[in-house]
Amino acid sequence: MRALLLLALAGVAVAGCGTDRAEDAARVAEGFYAAVAEEDGRRACRQLTPGTASQLEKDEGKPCEEAVLALSLSGERAADSAVYVTAAKVDLDAGDSVFLDEAPGGWKIAAAGCRPQPGEEAPYDCELDS
């Protein structure tokens, strides 16, 4: 659901200035996927928006640090990234997309493990979202 909102914003928003913000968003996405792959749940959860971390805990009935390690994520490196005002989308090399929100301390992940769903009502199905 969150991914749908972000895509709607992306459709009407103007891309952000410069590539530094897009590169920063890509680094956060890559860092999150690396933390999950390295089974560092604490580091992975620090990169999530508070709402996303809370929803994950609610859905799984476990602390974020444990629940995040059970996600099925595919990707390691950013293949493409774009910024839309205060939101970003990062496409990873194995096909996952990550949606991020700009927070006072930098980019935070709002949804991850997202895959396009052709013919579906929602354009993306996400393994993790708020």
C-alpha positions as CSV (number, residue, x, y, z in Angstrom):
1,M,0.0,0.0,0.0
2,R,2.8,2.4,0.9
3,A,4.5,1.6,-2.4
4,L,1.4,2.6,-4.3
5,L,1.4,5.9,-2.5
6,L,5.0,6.5,-3.3
7,L,4.5,5.6,-6.9
8,A,1.6,8.1,-7.1
9,L,3.8,10.8,-5.7
10,A,6.5,9.8,-8.1
11,G,4.2,10.2,-11.0
12,V,3.4,13.8,-10.2
13,A,6.6,15.0,-8.6
14,V,9.6,16.5,-10.2
15,A,12.8,14.6,-9.8
16,G,15.2,15.9,-7.1
17,C,18.2,18.0,-7.9
18,G,21.5,16.3,-8.6
19,T,22.5,12.7,-8.1
20,D,24.0,12.9,-4.6
21,R,20.6,12.2,-3.0
22,A,19.9,9.3,-5.3
23,E,23.3,7.9,-4.5
24,D,22.7,8.3,-0.8
25,A,19.4,6.5,-1.1
26,A,21.1,3.7,-3.1
27,R,23.7,3.3,-0.3
28,V,21.0,3.0,2.3
29,A,19.2,0.3,0.3
30,E,22.4,-1.6,-0.3
31,G,23.4,-1.3,3.4
32,F,20.0,-2.7,4.5
33,Y,20.3,-5.7,2.2
34,A,23.9,-6.3,3.3
35,A,22.8,-6.1,7.0
36,V,20.1,-8.7,6.4
37,A,22.5,-10.9,4.4
38,E,25.0,-10.7,7.3
39,E,22.3,-11.4,9.8
40,D,22.8,-8.1,11.5
41,G,19.2,-7.4,12.5
42,R,20.0,-4.4,14.7
43,R,21.8,-2.6,11.9
44,A,19.0,-3.4,9.4
45,C,16.3,-2.1,11.7
46,R,18.1,1.2,12.2
47,Q,17.6,1.8,8.5
48,L,13.8,1.4,8.6
49,T,11.2,4.2,9.1
50,P,9.7,3.9,12.6
51,G,6.3,2.9,11.0
52,T,7.9,0.2,8.9
53,A,9.8,-1.3,11.8
54,S,6.6,-1.2,14.0
55,Q,4.5,-2.9,11.3
56,L,7.1,-5.6,10.8
57,E,7.1,-6.3,14.6
58,K,3.3,-6.4,14.6
59,D,3.0,-8.7,11.5
60,E,5.7,-11.1,12.8
61,G,5.1,-11.0,16.5
62,K,8.8,-10.6,17.1
63,P,11.2,-7.8,17.7
64,C,12.4,-6.0,14.6
65,E,15.9,-7.4,15.0
66,E,14.6,-10.9,14.7
67,A,11.8,-10.4,12.2
68,V,13.9,-8.6,9.6
69,L,16.2,-11.6,9.3
70,A,13.4,-13.8,8.0
71,L,12.6,-11.5,5.0
72,S,13.0,-13.0,1.5
73,L,15.1,-10.3,-0.2
74,S,16.9,-10.4,-3.6
75,G,19.6,-8.1,-4.5
76,E,23.0,-6.7,-3.5
77,R,23.8,-3.7,-5.6
78,A,21.8,-0.8,-6.8
79,A,21.1,-0.9,-10.6
80,D,19.1,2.4,-10.7
81,S,17.9,5.0,-8.2
82,A,15.7,8.1,-8.5
83,V,14.6,10.8,-6.0
84,Y,11.1,12.4,-6.1
85,V,11.0,15.3,-3.7
86,T,11.2,13.5,-0.3
87,A,10.8,9.9,-1.6
88,A,13.2,7.7,-3.5
89,K,13.1,4.4,-5.3
90,V,16.1,2.1,-5.7
91,D,16.0,-0.8,-8.1
92,L,18.5,-3.6,-7.1
93,D,20.4,-5.9,-9.4
94,A,18.3,-9.0,-8.7
95,G,15.0,-7.3,-9.3
96,D,13.9,-6.0,-5.9
97,S,12.9,-2.4,-5.5
98,V,13.2,-0.4,-2.3
99,F,11.2,2.7,-1.5
100,L,12.7,5.2,0.9
101,D,11.5,8.4,2.8
102,E,13.8,11.3,3.5
103,A,14.0,11.8,7.3
104,P,16.0,14.4,9.3
105,G,18.9,12.0,9.7
106,G,18.9,10.8,6.1
107,W,17.1,8.2,4.0
108,K,15.0,5.6,5.8
109,I,13.4,2.5,4.2
110,A,9.6,2.5,4.0
111,A,9.3,-0.7,1.8
112,A,11.7,-3.4,0.6
113,G,11.6,-6.6,-1.3
114,C,9.1,-5.0,-3.7
115,R,8.4,-6.7,-7.1
116,P,6.2,-5.3,-9.9
117,Q,2.8,-7.1,-10.2
118,P,1.5,-6.8,-13.8
119,G,-2.3,-6.7,-14.0
120,E,-2.7,-6.3,-10.3
121,E,-4.4,-3.4,-8.5
122,A,-1.3,-2.5,-6.7
123,P,1.8,-2.0,-8.9
124,Y,4.2,-3.6,-6.4
125,D,4.0,-6.5,-3.9
126,C,6.4,-5.8,-1.1
127,E,8.0,-8.3,1.4
128,L,8.2,-5.4,3.9
129,D,6.2,-2.2,4.1
130,S,4.4,0.0,6.6
